[in-house]
Amino acid sequence: MKSSALAGGGLMLSFSWFASAKAADKMAELNLPEQWSELNGYIQITPDNVIRILCPNPEFGQNVMTSLSMIIAEELDVDWKDVVVEMGPHDNVKLGPQFTGGSNSVRMYWKPLREAGAAARQMLRQAAAEEWSVPVEEITTKNGVLLHPDTMKAAKYGEFAEKAAKVPVPEKAKLKEPADFSIVRHSQKNVEGMKVVTGQPLFGLDYRTDGMLIAMIQHPPAFGMKLKSFDAAQALKMPGIKDVFSLKLYEEGFEQGGFDTRTFNNLLVVVGNSTWEVMNARKKLVVQWEPKGDTTDTMGGRGGKREVVVPGKIESTSAQHELMQEYAEKPAQQLRRDGDPETAFKNAAQVIERTYNAPFLAHNCMEPMNFFAHVTPEKAVVAGPVQAPGWIEPTLTKLLNLPPEKIEIQMTRMGGGFGRRAYGQYAYEAALISKKVKAPIKLIYTREDDMTYGIYRPMYTATYRAALDADKNLIAFHVKGGGIPEHPVHANRFPAGAVDNYLAEGWAIPSNITIGAFRAPRSNFNAAAEQSFLDELAEAMDKDPIEMRLELLEKAKKNPVGENNEYDADRYAGVLKLVREKSGWGGADQGKYSRGVAAYFCHNSYAAHVVDVVTRAGTPYVERVTSAVDCGMVVNPDAATNMVQGAVVDGIGNAFYGKLTHKDGVPEQSNFDKYRIIRHREAPQQIDVHFVQNDIDPTGLGEPPFPPVFAAVANALYKNTGKRFYNQPFQPDIEKQI
């Protein structure tokens, strides 16, 4: 941590928890002090007492620009109305990885941002103490004002900012006690809310520069196909069209990073003056496609360098289902074993077995993929919506043959992410197109491009088995899950640790249909299947579904099985008890509604929902949801509530309607006329959100509330219709029953 003076007076405090070997080389360029460690953002205090906070993390609606800044402002002890928040540029030396995803933003930044705010406050106190010739311990602060009660001296931070810049950064500054928080734990409005609702240019699609051209890609109509030849004669005659050409994304043997992908490697590109002109010209292309055959990707990053063979087979959903059934019967990879599950099942008085299935899902961000690039031999400037700028920089350096210091990455606000924008191939495509045409371009995907380009939630299946003894006690539990092209099983999560005889297995089928992280990866299916099965198991055991879960959690707490249980049984039980209380479970509403419950742990947090279903116009409708979440300390309550409510609506929509299928490699849904999402009239009338109150450091929130929604809906539908639902989405089976 180090301070420096701003031109014109003032203080800039830089901080980070990621050291970099390149820091020394970067310091001279940035004109920063020699000593440098753990830098992740900036506090700037101007002489007129404006506190400017630079947010390091990309923003896509989860409100980290507000919450991260609140953490700094709290320990700095300033008036929130005096704070100005800006999005920082990408700089992996100054600002660390700048990754938004995995529900990690607040969790990872909580301690370093608090320490930075506290250190800046201490430096300001020290400067005032020296100026007023009083002990620093006698200097207090409040709302950005320094006070010495005995002499009645007072000054705003800005008056001492320049002097404070010369004070040595304290090795350790005292942090506030949570009971003293006046900003954190108190709701603050979104710092960019007014800009969003008034349509100011914040998003990637808003980005414009002089001389910028528009580019679009014509990709193969089916997964497993590639470009053979094309005739662009008619397209080139269209108004405003500058060029049509083919381009390779990765050359043979190119080592991709851990989050790189290549759905289609041979690109057919149309470049012109405007979006409308390029869209119309693209329709005039005459293109021939051919099977691409098996290909080999060289992958780096996660798991080290390795060769991955991507099958070239043209796939259809019907054939995929048949293949998954075959794989489900084969031996699978053992992920965890406790006790002797085989013997327990053999000796069981009753065995319950159920299989659950879920399709591919498209991310469907409201803002389709887009990226700006201006690449010259000397420098590259790229800008757009991306969740992990630090992950795309190494690949850009290799693709463009430019050193990192010659690549400038600007981050725009994202119109949705959900994991899709952690994969940066659209940024690479834009950069290569700009390099080819020697001009600034903005690459734009249409909705149809976006929905048919891959990076889907995988297709999953899982079979659950439970063994009961003659007294209906649970004596063994077995889950065997698989998918295309990954399995969904989290082997060390509940009910692992609560059952003496436990077995978890997984298998996967390779595919050329590209997949990626989808809000709460794997958990979004695992929770749906597991929590649906636990409800059915509770019924077989003649137990209330909440009580049955609590009994298992009590065993996991007092006498845990195994050593690698990921969850805290107390916190898990806490959300179940809270949702039971707040929903009035077992009370008067139990007869009014068809009620379903589910709870899950992922991304370091715990969430539970009670879903209340009624019959409306002859069909089930989720009228009310009660949610309980333990995500540690809640930084911004209103924003946190919004996030949970959004997860609930998102989960209900996907549970009822979400589905993407393929026929001969062609996605059968390419826009919202066929890819069904939840509509306003189908959203619950009431979503009550409650947080477990504790002083635990914040954990995840963006993803944990999402997975248990699916099962809570399924369990409520059972009460409403008398039918169990094993296949997502549920709506087709509901319509068959009606």
N, C-alpha and C positions, 0 to 999 in steps of 0.2 A: 504494500500500500504506500502511495507517495502523493505528495501534493505539489502543485505548481501554480504560479500566478498567471492570471488571464491578462491579455493585452488590455490596457485601460483600467486595470485594477480588478481585484476579485480573486476567488479561490477556485481551483479545480482539483477535486480529489478523485484519483483513479484507483480502481481496485479490481482484483481478480482472484479466483481460486484455481486457475489453470496456469501453470508456468509454461513458458515457451522457450525453446532453444534459440529461436530467432529474435528474442526480445532485444538483445544487445544491438543487433543490426538495425532494428526498427526504431530504436530510441532517437538516434541522430536525425532520422528522417522526420520524426514526429516532434522533435524539439522538446523532449521530455527529460526528466531527471535521469541520472545514470542508474540509480538503484530502482529496480522494477520487479515486482512480484505480484501475482494474483490480481490481475486487472480484469474487471468484467463490466465496467460502466463508469459513468462520470456524474459527479455533483458539481455544478457550477453556480457560484453565488456572485451576482453582480453588485456593484456599489449601490444600486437603487433597491437592493434587497429582493430581487427576483431570484428564485431558486429554480434552476433548470436541471432536470433529471433526464439523462439519456437512457432510454430503455434498450437493452441489448437483444431482447428476444422478439422474433417475428410475431405479429398479431393476426389471428384469424377469427376474432370474435369471442375468445374466451376471456378477454379483458385483462391480459397480463400487463399491458401498458399502464393500466391503472393500479393493479394490485402490487406489482413489483415496485412501482414508484411510491406507493403508500408505505411499504416496508422501510424504504430509505427515509422518507419524510417523518415517519414515526420516531426513529432513533435520532434524527437530526433535530427534532423538536421544533418544527416550523408550522406555520399556519397553512393548511392545505390550499387555501385560496391564493397563496403566493407562489404555488408550485406550477411550473410549466414543464410538460412532458413531451419529449420528442423521440421518434424512432431513430435508433443509432444505425450507422452504416455497418456493413460487414467488415470485421477485422478480427481474425482469429488470434491475434496477439493481444490486442487491447481488450477484446470483449469475450474471449473464450469461444466455445462451440456455437453459441447462439441458437440452440436447438429448441424448437417448440414441438413437443410431442411426448408421448409416454406419460402424460400427466406429471411432468417433472419440473415445470418452470418455477413455480413457487417453492416446491420442495427443495430444489437444488440451490436456489438463490436466497432462501430464507436467512441462513446464517451469514454469508458474506455481505449481503446487502445491509443487514442490521449492523454488522461490525463497521461497515463503511460509513453509515450514517452516524453511528456513535463516535467514530474517530473524528469525523469532521466537526461534530459538536464540541468534542474535547479540545480540538485545536483552536476553535473560536473562543472558547472559555480561556484557554491559555493566553491567547493574544490580548484579550480584555484584561486579564489579571496583570499582565506585564505593563500594559498602558496605564492602568489605574493603581498600580503598586499595591495590590492586595493578593492574598493567597488564592490560588485557583479554586480551592475547595469551597470558597465563599461565593463563587460566581454561579448563579443559577440561570436557567433558560426557560422561556415560555413563548410559544408562537413566533419563533424567529427573533426573539429579543433577548439580549444579554442583560442580566440584572445583578447589582451588588446591593443587597438590602440595607446594609449598615450605612453606606454613604449615599444611598438613593441614586447611584449612577446607573444609567441604562443606555443601551445602544442597540440598533438593529444589526443583524448579522452582516449586512452589506457594508457597514461602516468599518468592520474589522476583517473583512474578507481578504484584503491584500496583505495585511499583516499576518493573518493566520496562515497564509500560504508559505510563510517563512518558518513556521513552527514545525519542529520535527513531528512526524506522524507517530502517535503513541503505539507501542507494541500491542497493548490491549486496553480497550476502552470499556467502561462499564456499560452493560446493556440494561435497558429498562425491564422492570418486572411486568409481566402481562397485565397485572391489575392496574398499572399506570398508563396503559395504552389509551390514546385519545383519537388516533386515526385508524390504526389496525383494529379490527373487530367492529368498526363503525362503518356503515354503508357510505360509499362515495360514488358519485356518478361517473360513468364512462368518460374518460378524458377526451375521447374522440367522438362521443355521441352526437354532438351538434354537427360536426363535420359529416358524419355518416348520413344523418337524416336530412341534411340540406344539400346532399349530393356533391360535396366537394371532392376533387380528384385525389382519392386515396389508394385506389385499387390498381392492380396491374393493367386491367383493361383501360384505365384512365390515362396511362402513361403515354406521353407524346413528346417528340422532339422534331425540330426542323428537318425536313428532308427524309423523314421516316417512311419506309415502304411497309406494306402488309404482306405477310407470307402465310400460306396454308399448305398442308400436306395431304396428298391423296394416298391413303394407305390401302393395303390389300383388303378385299371384302371379307376375308375369312382368316382365322388363325390357322397357321400351317401353310399359307400361301406367301409368295414373294413376287416382286416386280420382274417381268420378263422383258417387255418392250413397251414403248408408248409412242404415240403420234400427237404432237402438240401444235400442229399447223393451224387448226381452227382456233385453239385457245389463244395462241399468240396474236391473232387478228382482233381479238376482243379489246374494247377500249380500256386504256390504263394499264395493260399488262406489260411488264418489263422483261420477264424471263420465265422459262419453264425448264427444269433440269432434274436429273436424278442425283442422289447424294447418298453416301454411306454414313451411317452413324458411327459405327465402330469398324475399324479394319480388323482383318483376321488376327487373332492372337492378342487383341487389345485387352489389357487387364482392367476389368471393371471394379469399381468400388463396392463396398458392402450394400449400398442402397442404390446402385445403378441397375438399370434394366434395359432391355431392348425388345420391346414387343415386335416391332417391325424395323429391320435394320436398313433396308434399301428404301430410301425416301424419294417420293416424287413430289417436287415442290413447285408451286405457282407463286410468283411474286408480282405485285402490282401496286397501284396507287391507293386503292381503298378496299375495304373489306367486301363491299358489294361487288365490285369489279372482279376481285379474285374469286369469290364464290361462284359467280356466273361463268368465268373462264374455266374453272375447274370442271364444270359440267360438260365442257366441250372436249375434254381429253379423251383420246381413244387409247385404252390401256389393255394389255394382255398380262395375265397373271399365271403363275405356275406353282406347283407344289415346291416347298422349300427344302423338304427332306430333313433329316436329322442335322442339327448343328451343334457345335461345341462352343460354350462360353468359358472364357478364362476369368475366374472370379477371384478377387482379393478381398480385403476387409474382414468381415465376420468369418471366422473359421480358418483364416489363412488362405494362401493361394491354392486354387484347385481348379480342375477341369470339370465342367458340368455339361452333360449331354442333354440337349433339349430335343425331345421327339418331334418328328415332322408330321405325324399322323393327323389327319383331319378328324376332329372330334365332334360328337353330338351328345347332347344331354342324356338321351335315352341309352346310348351305348355306355356313357360314363356311369350311369346308375347300375347297369349290369356288371361292369367291371368292378365297381366298388363292392357289390355283393360277393363277387368272387374273392376279392382281397380280404373281405371281412371273415371269410372262412379259413384263410391261411394263417399260419403262425405269424405273430407280430413281434415287434421289438418290445422287450420288457422294460418298462420305465420305473416301476417300483413294485416291491413285494414285501408284505409283512405277514408273518405267521405262515399258516398252511392253508391257503384258500381252497385248493383243490379238494382236500379232505373235508373241509367244512361244507363245501357245496355237495359233496357226495353224501354226507350224513344229514343234510338239511331236511327238515320236515316240509319246507315249502321253498321253491325258487321262483323269484319274479324276474322276468327278462323283458326288456323293452328296447326298441331301436328308434333313434331319432335322426332326422335328415334335414339338411339345409342347403339351399342353392348358392351359386355365385351371387354376389351383390355388387352393384356399382356405387361408387362414392357419391356421384351426383352433386358435387359442390355447386352452389348457385352461380359462382363465377367459373366458367370453363377454363381449362388450362390456357395459359398465355405467357409470353415472355418477350422482353425487348433485348436486343443485342446490337452493339456497334463495335465491330472488330476491325482493327487495322493491324498492320505489321508491328506497330509499336505498343499498342494497348488494346484492351477489351473492356468495354463498359456494358454490363448486363444488369437488367432490372426487372423485377417481377415478384409474384407471390410464391414464396418458397419457405418450407418449414425448417430447412437445415442448410443454410448457406455454406457452412463450413464443410459439409459433405460434398457439395457440388464443385467447390473450388479445386480440389486435387484432380478431378476428372477434366475440368476445363483447362487446367494447365497442360495436361497431356494432349488433349484434343487440339488445342490451339497452338501448342508449342510456345507458350508464353510463361514466364515465371510468375509466381503468385502476386508479387508486388506490381505487376503490370495488368492485373485483372481487378477491376473494381466491381463489386457486387452491391447493388442497391436493393433494399427490401421495401416492397410495397405492402400495404395491408392486403390480407387474403380474404377473398369471398368464400370462405370455407376451406377446410383442409382435411380433417378426419383421418390423416395418415397419407392421403393421396399425394400431397405436395411434399412428402419426405423423399419422393423419387423424382430426380431432377432431369429426366431425359428430355423433357420439353425445353429446358434451358440449354441443353447441349445442342438440340436441333436448331434453336434460334441462333446460337453462336456460330454454328457451322454454315448456316444459310447466309448470315451477315458476312462472314469471311468470303464466301463464294461470290456474292453479288457486290462486295466492296461498298456497302452502304448500310446505314442504320435500318433495322427492320423490327417489326413486331410480329411474332408468330402467334396466330390465333387458332384455337380449336373451336369448331362449332359444337353444339350440344351432341350432335350425332357422332362427330369425331371423338369427343370425350368419352361417350358411353361405349363406344365400340373399340377403344384403343387398349383395353386391358387394365391391369393393376386393380383387379377385383378382390373382394373378400372371397377366400377360397370356398370350394364346395365341400361340405363336411357330412360325416355320418358317425354315429357312436352307438354302441350297444352296452347297456347297463344291466347288470345282474346283481341280485341280492339274495342271500340265503337266510332263512328264518328257522329257528328251532321250534319245537312243539309249543312253546309258550309265546311264540311270535317275537322273540328277541332277535335282533340283527346279529348274525354271527360271521358273515362274510360279505364282501363287496368287491365287484369286479367291473372295471370300465375298459372297453376296447374301442378306441376311436381312430378314425382314418379320414383321409381327405385327398383332394386334388388341388394343389400338389403338396400339401402338408397336413399333418394330423392336428387335432385341436386340444389334446389332453394336457392338462396341467396336473402332473401326477402327485405333487406334494401339497395340494390344497384340499380343504375339507371336501368329503369326509375322511380323507387320509388322516391318520392320527387319532381317529375316533372309533375305528373298527379293528379288532384284533387280527382278522384275516383279510388282507386287502391286496388287490392286484390291479395294476394299471399298465395298459399296453397301447402301442401306437403303430400306425403304418401309413404310408403315403404312396401316391401314384404320380409319376412325372407327367408333365403336360406342357404344351406350348402356349397355353392360356395363362398369361402373366397375372400374378397376384401380388398383393402388398398389404401393409398394415391397414386395418379398417377399425375404426374406433373400438378400443379394447380388443386388440388382436387375439384370436383364438378364444379368449374369454367370452366374447359375445355369443359364441355357439356353445361352448362348454357349460356356461351357466344356464343357458336355456334348457339343455338336455338334462344336466345333473339335477337342477332344482325342480324340473317337471317330474323326474323319476323319484326324487325324495318325497314329493307330495303323494305320488301313487304308493310309495312304500309306507308312508305314514298311515294311509287308509288301510293297507293290508295289515298293519300292526295295531289297528284300532286306536290310533293316537291322533290328537290334534296336531296339524302340521307344524305349527310354531313350537309346541311343547316337544315334539319329537326331535326337532333340530336342536333345541336348547339342551335336551338330555344328552345328545351326542357331543355337543360342545362342552358340556360339563365333564364328560369323560375325557375329552381331549385336553381339558385343563388340569384335571386331577391326576389322571393316569394316561398320559399320551403314549400312543403307539408310534414307534419309529423316532428318527432323530432329525428329519429334514422338513418338518411341517412349517409351511410358510406363514401361516396366519396366527394371530393372537386370539385365542378362544374367547377371552373376556371381551375384547372389542367387537368380535363377531356377534357374540350373544347380546352385546349392548344395543346394536342397531335393531335386532329382532325384538328386544324388550321395548325399545322406544317406539317402533312402528306398531307393535301390539297395543301399546297405551294410546298413542295418538290417533290410531284408526278406530279405536273402540272395538277391537277384535273380540268377538264373542258377545258383544252388547246388542243394543236394539237394532243397529243397522245390519246385523248379521242376517236377519230375515228379509230386509229390504233389498239387499244386493246379493249378487253372486260374487263371492269374494275369493281372490287368490293371493297367495303370498310367495315371495322368493327373496333370497338374500345371497350376497356373494362378496368375496374378497378378491380384489385385483388392484394393481398399481398402488399398493401400500395402504389402501383404504377399504372401507366396508360400507355396503349400501343394502338397504332392504326396502321393498315396496309392498303395499297392499293395494291391489287393483280391484275396483268395484265395478261390476258389469251389470247392465240392465238390458232388457229387450226393447229396442226402439224401432218402430216400423218393421217389426217382424225379424229383426236381425240383432245380434249382440252388439252392444256399444259400451265402450269404457267411459263411464260418466265421471268417475272420481278416482284419484290416486293419492295415497298417503305415502310419503317417502321419509326414510330416516337414513342419515349418512354420518359416518365417523371419518372425517378427513383431517383429524387433528384440529388445530386452531384455524378458524375461518377468518381470512384476512378481510374480505369485503362481503358481508352477508348478502346484500341484495344481488350482487353479481353471482355469488355462489348459488343462491336460490334459482336464479335464471338458468344457470348451467345445468342444474339438476332437472328443472322443468323441461329444458330442451332435450335432455337425454331421455326423459320419459316419453315425450312426444315422438322423438326419433325411434325409440324402441318399439312403441306401439305400432307406428307406421310400418316398420320393417317386419314386425311379427305378423301383421295381417296381410301385407301386400308385397314386400320386397322379394324380387325374383328376377334373375337374369339367366336365360337359357341359350343354348347354341344348337344349330342344325347345320350339319356339314361345315362346321367351323365358323358359321356366320352367327353373330349375336342376333337373337330374335327380337330384342328390344333395343331401339336406338334413340328413343326420345320419350317424353313423359306421356305420350298418347298410349304407349304400350307398357312402359315401365311405371307401374302404379306406386305412387307415394301417398302419404296421408294428406287429407284435405282439411281445411279449417273446420268444417262442420263435424269432422270425425275426431278432432282433438278433444280431450277431456274438458268438461266444464270447470273442473276444480283439481288443482294439483297442490297439495299441502306438503311443504318441505320442512323437515326438522333436522337439526344438527345436534349430535352429541356434544355437550359442552365439556371441554377439557383443555389443558395447557400443553398438550403434545404438539411438537413442531408440526407444521402443515405437511400433509401427505398429498396424494393425488386427488383430483376432483373431476377433470374433464371426461375421463373414461369410466371410472368405477360405477356410477349410477346406471350406465347403459345396459350391461349384460343381464342383470336380474329382471329387467322389465319383461323380456320375452317369456320367461317361465311364469311370472306372476300373471301375465295375460292368459297363458295356456291353462293355468290352474283355475283361474276364474271362469274361463270358457267351459271347462269341465262341469263346474257347478251350474252354469247357465244352460248348457245343452245336454249334459249327461254323457258327453263323448270326450275321450282323451284325444289330444292333438299331438301327433308325432312328426308331422312334416311341415316345415316352413315353406311358404307362408301359409297361414291358417285359413285365409278367406276362401280358397277353392273348396276345402273340406266343409266349411260352414255352409257354402252355397249348395253343396251336394246334399247336406242334411236337411236344409230348408226345402 
